[in-house]
């Protein structure tokens, strides 16, 4: 798994490439929580376009992220989820907990 | 058909008694395979071989290109990380809460933080309908709940292959049907290869994509559920139509057996 962080109009974008699994989740957790810790009234958006797999440790990591970001007043949202990953979010009913958009443009309304 | 497991010429004994008699078959990847057969036909013994708990007398069991019958315990433990197993009695540790039971494989095999593990455990418990039971001990749960807690633990490491030994045993029909639904969902959403050992026909008809039938230590059928239903093999018909075995002895022979003659 690889993460790439970029700025967009004062917001943060995390692009993830590869598998999010029990081996890579601890690294993702570190990246995600450190960005959230520094964010204030910002959007942190995660680009899932090139995520090939996510297991329950990955989902749990994002749940931790959402919990932390709610306390900071910022927003966490996702876009570009491949159908197989969207299905896992739907199955665990987390598609109704996370803000999920089809594209980056949809997410930012541009 | 991509194969998850290949069994080749497997022979196994308990003492002098031959249990599995040179059996060969494959289990397709990503589907629900039911290993079916009457009591004492060797199906639970076969399951123990598939998960590497027993070593056969001879034969090979190929998983991911490796013969697991030749593996040592450390190599086998690596393979088992990708396997989830629900035993008949759920095999929970009575001195631990349900949360700790489900978290155990995650503590043993991952470097995940405690906060992540707790969320994962709650997700698994919710999946099996046990939300809110984290702090209960196994002795405080009903048989069906214990089984579901055992399933949550089997799912802890997001296995590629999930094995069930008689999942419906001891459950009422409604709870058993709920477990069948869950097995189907796990297969569809997570594309898990699921192997279920059972003799419960309603369950077989509901969940099976593929069936392997054992009889007296032999594989008498392997194929799709539809092929099973249309088979004209007399032993299969007998099983599917729930016909009893013919009497073992004539009255004279019976007398000789009990009289010790």
Interface residues (C-beta under 8 A of the other chain):
Chain A: X21 X22 X25 X26 X29 X55 X56 X57 X59 X60 X61 X63 X64 X87 X88 X91 X92
Chain B: X109 X110 X111 X112 X113 X115 X116 X117 X119 X120 X123 X124 X126 X127 X157 X158 X185 X189 X190
